[in-house]
Amino acid sequence: MLATVDGREIVLSRREFAILMALMERPGVIRSRQQLEDRLYGWQEEVESNAIEVHIHNLRAKIGKTSIDTVRGLGYRMRPDR
């Protein structure tokens, strides 16, 4: 999937795109790891223990390291100023 960030197009996997959309729906609102897993995988699939972290890492590499905050013990949020 293609997304435009700061005027440049980047290629995102389907799951990276889904996470990005979940975070961008409400910038500044913390999404727990479980909320993101449920959105990506639903209730039926088993998820590797660090799958969300890997997707977040890849997203940060593509859109910028400062765009997504980790809120220790709670989850992730998109910076409101993005």
C-alpha positions in Angstrom: 0.0 0.0 0.0 1.2 3.5 -0.7 1.0 6.3 1.8 2.2 9.9 1.5 4.3 11.3 4.3 5.7 14.8 4.2 5.1 14.9 0.5 6.8 11.6 -0.4 5.3 8.3 -1.2 6.2 5.3 0.9 5.3 1.6 0.6 3.7 0.0 3.6 2.7 -3.6 4.2 -1.0 -4.2 4.8 -0.4 -4.5 8.6 1.9 -1.5 8.8 -0.9 0.5 7.1 -3.5 -0.8 9.5 -1.4 0.2 12.5 -0.7 3.6 11.0 -4.5 4.2 10.4 -5.3 3.1 13.9 -2.8 5.5 15.4 -3.8 8.4 13.0 -7.5 8.1 13.7 -7.0 9.8 17.0 -3.5 11.3 17.3 -2.4 11.6 20.9 -4.6 8.7 22.1 -2.8 5.7 23.4 -3.5 2.4 21.6 -2.6 -0.6 23.7 -0.7 -3.5 22.1 -3.8 -5.7 22.6 -6.0 -3.1 20.8 -3.6 -3.1 17.8 -3.3 -6.9 17.8 -7.1 -7.2 17.8 -7.4 -4.8 14.9 -4.7 -6.5 12.9 -5.3 -10.1 13.6 -8.8 -10.4 15.1 -9.7 -12.8 17.8 -9.0 -16.0 15.8 -5.3 -15.8 15.0 -2.4 -16.4 17.3 0.2 -13.6 17.2 3.9 -13.8 17.8 4.8 -12.1 21.0 6.7 -9.2 19.4 4.8 -8.8 16.1 3.4 -5.4 17.0 6.8 -4.2 18.1 8.3 -5.3 14.8 5.6 -3.5 12.8 6.1 -0.3 14.8 9.9 -0.5 14.3 9.4 -0.8 10.5 6.9 2.0 10.5 9.3 4.3 12.4 12.0 3.5 9.9 9.7 4.5 7.0 7.9 7.5 8.4 10.4 8.9 11.0 11.4 7.8 14.4 9.7 10.6 16.2 6.3 10.1 14.7 5.1 7.3 17.0 5.6 7.5 20.7 6.0 4.5 23.0 4.1 5.0 26.3 5.8 2.6 28.5 3.5 0.0 30.0 0.5 1.4 28.1 1.0 1.2 24.3 1.7 3.5 21.4 0.4 6.9 20.1 0.9 9.1 17.1 2.3 12.4 18.0 -0.6 15.0 17.7 1.5 17.4 15.7 2.0 14.9 12.8 
